[in-house]
Amino acid sequence: MSLTLSRPLLWPLAILLLVWLPPAGAAELFYLGQRIPDIHKPWRAGDYQQLREALEQLDSTQANALPRRSGEFTGPIYQRMISTENFRPQLNIYAPLELRQNEAREVLFELKELMRLYFDFRAKQQPYAAEALGLMSYSLRQQAILFTLTTEFWMTLSQSEQSNPVRLQGLQETKAAAAMLSNSALDYLELTQAFGRDELLLYSAELSQQLPELYVHLPADVQAGLLKRIEGLARNHRYPQVGNDMAALLPVLQMIHRDVQTKLAQPVTPPIKAPTLDLSLPGSAQ
């Protein structure tokens, strides 16, 4: 059975999710005619891809149609998009580490593509300010998880594999991406013309919670650069509350940075070779 809405009812009734239960009992959800993943269970990379493709199609044909963070009808879609429950498959220690690492990398890619959809820097004022900033802070957490999984996977490799140029390139790319994302996250705090006050206050609070988890993985020089930027934001930001959030974040990051510098200053201890086991028979040397 199909449901057809008359033209005058397209907004806001048309944004309601149409749920169809086929005989097998599997739910299919549609948003403005586009099929989307089930919002009642954690999403994986394939779910994010499905949502992104649906929203790209909608955005190309309808203005102001993307799910809103606090929308009466679209809020549940957006909240699933940034739900911490979606991290569960990646944090499942019983699943193969390499598969979890690949899953985290693919989800992060989809999140970046969703941010491209929500950000519009041709506009003087961001039309999806709260949603775009929410995706950025959520991506920081995803990047931190990817970095942790990459490091764990690296430690499982043999010394020869760790020296493999392909492995080294992958590790360097992860570090570079984390540094770029961290700096970009601070950039948005400075765009007070593009983002509203309320959106920036919420974002700075989220950023102060999310950044330390990623910051601990960054190279020491990148950490130092971020500290200088955060010190400046704490002193000079247009909105005092944003400055307060950055001031509260600063000592946390400074402590992490000191710990990293201390570890780097320690001499490298060569690995202790295990004693050779003598398996010769008694008296065979005579």
C-alpha positions in Angstrom: 0.0 0.0 0.0 1.4 3.4 -0.9 0.8 6.7 0.8 0.5 9.9 -1.3 0.6 13.3 0.4 -1.1 16.3 -1.3 1.2 19.2 -2.2 0.1 21.5 0.6 1.0 18.9 3.1 4.6 18.3 1.9 6.0 20.4 4.8 6.2 19.5 7.6 4.2 16.3 7.3 6.3 14.9 4.4 9.4 14.8 6.6 7.8 12.1 8.8 9.4 8.7 8.4 7.4 6.3 6.4 8.0 2.8 7.8 7.0 -0.3 5.8 7.2 -3.7 7.3 7.5 -6.4 4.6 6.4 -10.0 5.4 9.9 -10.9 6.6 9.6 -8.4 9.4 12.6 -6.3 8.4 11.9 -2.6 8.7 12.5 -0.2 5.7 12.6 3.5 6.5 12.2 6.3 4.1 12.8 10.0 4.5 11.2 12.3 1.9 11.0 9.3 -0.4 14.7 8.2 0.1 15.5 5.0 1.8 17.6 5.5 4.9 19.1 3.0 7.5 17.3 1.9 10.6 17.6 4.7 13.2 16.8 2.3 16.1 20.1 0.4 16.0 23.8 1.4 15.8 25.0 2.3 12.4 28.1 1.0 10.6 30.0 2.4 7.6 27.4 1.0 5.1 24.6 2.7 7.0 26.4 6.0 6.9 27.0 5.6 3.2 23.3 4.8 2.6 22.3 7.9 4.5 24.8 10.1 2.8 23.7 9.1 -0.7 20.0 9.6 0.3 20.8 13.1 1.7 22.9 14.1 -1.3 20.0 13.2 -3.6 17.6 15.2 -1.4 19.9 18.2 -1.2 20.2 18.4 -4.9 16.4 18.7 -5.4 15.1 20.3 -2.2 16.2 23.3 -0.1 16.4 23.1 3.6 15.7 19.4 3.7 18.6 17.9 5.6 17.8 16.4 9.1 18.0 19.0 11.9 19.7 18.4 15.2 16.7 19.4 17.3 14.0 18.9 14.7 10.7 17.7 15.9 10.6 15.0 13.2 14.1 14.8 11.9 15.9 15.0 15.2 16.0 11.2 15.7 17.7 10.8 12.4 20.4 13.3 13.2 20.9 12.0 16.8 21.5 8.5 15.4 24.0 10.1 13.0 26.1 11.3 16.0 25.2 8.6 18.5 28.1 7.1 20.5 26.4 3.7 20.2 27.7 3.6 16.6 31.2 3.2 18.0 30.4 -0.2 19.6 31.4 -2.4 16.6 34.7 -0.6 16.5 35.3 -1.1 20.2 34.4 -4.7 20.3 37.6 -6.4 21.4 36.4 -9.8 20.3 36.3 -8.7 16.6 39.4 -8.8 14.5 41.5 -5.7 15.1 42.2 -5.0 11.4 38.5 -5.2 10.5 37.7 -2.7 13.3 40.4 -0.4 12.1 39.0 -0.5 8.5 35.5 0.1 9.8 36.6 3.2 11.7 38.4 4.5 8.7 35.3 4.0 6.5 33.0 5.7 9.0 35.3 8.6 9.3 35.3 9.1 5.5 31.5 9.1 5.5 31.4 11.6 8.3 33.7 13.9 6.4 31.4 13.6 3.3 28.4 14.4 5.5 30.2 17.5 6.8 30.7 18.6 3.2 27.0 18.3 2.7 26.1 20.3 5.9 28.7 23.0 5.6 28.1 25.8 3.0 30.9 28.4 3.1 29.4 30.3 0.2 26.7 31.5 2.7 27.5 34.3 5.1 25.5 32.5 7.8 25.7 28.7 8.0 22.2 27.3 7.3 23.0 24.1 9.3 25.3 25.6 11.9 24.4 23.4 14.8 24.3 20.2 12.7 27.7 20.9 11.0 29.4 21.7 14.2 27.9 18.6 15.9 29.4 16.4 13.1 32.8 18.0 13.5 32.9 17.3 17.3 31.7 13.8 16.6 34.4 13.3 14.0 37.0 14.2 16.5 35.9 11.2 18.6 35.9 9.0 15.5 39.4 10.1 14.5 40.6 9.4 18.1 39.2 5.8 17.9 40.8 5.3 14.5 44.2 6.5 15.8 43.9 4.1 18.8 43.0 1.1 16.7 45.8 2.0 14.2 48.3 2.1 17.0 47.1 -1.2 18.5 47.3 -2.8 15.1 50.8 -1.4 14.6 52.0 -3.0 17.8 50.9 -6.4 16.6 53.2 -6.2 13.6 56.7 -7.6 13.5 59.7 -5.2 13.3 60.1 -5.9 9.6 56.4 -5.2 8.9 56.6 -2.0 11.0 59.4 -0.9 8.7 57.4 -1.6 5.5 57.0 1.6 3.5 53.3 0.9 3.0 52.7 0.5 6.7 54.8 3.6 7.5 52.8 5.6 5.0 49.5 4.5 6.4 50.6 5.5 9.9 51.9 8.9 8.7 48.6 9.6 6.9 46.7 8.8 10.1 48.8 11.3 12.0 48.5 14.0 9.4 44.7 13.5 9.2 44.4 13.8 13.0 46.5 17.0 13.0 44.5 18.5 10.2 41.2 17.7 11.8 42.3 19.1 15.2 43.3 22.4 13.6 40.1 22.6 11.6 38.1 22.0 14.7 39.6 25.2 16.2 39.1 27.1 13.0 35.4 26.9 13.3 35.5 28.6 16.8 36.9 31.7 15.1 34.1 31.9 12.4 31.8 34.0 14.5 30.2 35.6 11.5 29.3 32.2 9.9 28.0 30.5 13.1 25.6 31.8 15.7 26.5 32.5 19.3 24.4 29.6 20.7 25.8 27.1 18.2 29.4 28.1 19.0 28.8 27.9 22.8 27.5 24.4 22.4 30.3 23.5 20.1 33.0 24.8 22.4 31.6 22.8 25.3 31.6 19.6 23.1 35.1 20.4 21.8 36.5 20.8 25.3 35.3 17.2 26.0 36.3 15.5 22.8 39.7 17.1 22.0 41.9 15.5 24.8 41.1 12.0 23.5 42.6 12.9 20.1 45.2 15.3 21.4 47.1 12.6 23.3 47.9 10.9 20.0 49.3 13.9 18.2 53.0 14.6 17.6 54.6 16.9 20.1 55.1 19.8 17.6 51.4 19.6 16.6 50.4 19.6 20.3 52.5 22.7 20.9 50.9 24.6 18.0 47.4 23.7 19.2 48.3 24.9 22.7 49.2 28.3 21.4 45.9 28.6 19.4 43.9 27.5 22.4 45.6 30.0 24.7 44.7 32.8 22.2 41.1 31.6 22.1 40.9 31.5 25.9 42.1 35.1 26.1 40.6 36.8 23.0 37.5 35.0 21.8 34.5 37.2 21.1 32.2 35.1 23.4 33.4 34.9 27.0 31.8 31.5 27.5 33.9 30.0 24.6 37.0 31.6 26.2 36.1 29.9 29.5 35.7 26.5 27.8 39.1 26.9 26.2 40.6 28.1 29.5 39.3 25.0 31.2 40.6 22.8 28.4 44.1 24.3 28.5 45.5 22.7 31.7 44.3 19.3 30.6 46.2 19.6 27.3 49.2 21.1 28.9 49.5 18.1 31.3 49.3 15.7 28.3 51.9 17.7 26.4 54.3 17.6 29.4 53.9 13.9 29.6 54.7 13.5 25.9 57.8 15.7 26.2 59.0 13.7 29.2 58.6 10.4 27.4 60.4 11.8 24.3 63.3 13.0 26.5 63.9 9.5 28.0 66.7 7.5 26.4 65.6 4.7 24.2 66.2 1.4 25.9 67.4 -1.3 23.5 65.4 -4.5 23.6 66.8 -7.2 25.9 67.8 -10.3 24.0 66.7 -13.5 25.5 69.6 -15.8 26.5 70.4 -18.5 24.0 69.2 -21.9 25.1 71.9 -24.5 24.9 70.3 -27.7 23.6 73.5 -29.6 23.1 73.9 -33.0 24.8 76.1 -33.2 27.9 79.7 -33.8 26.9 79.1 -33.2 23.2 81.6 -30.3 23.3 84.4 -32.7 24.3 
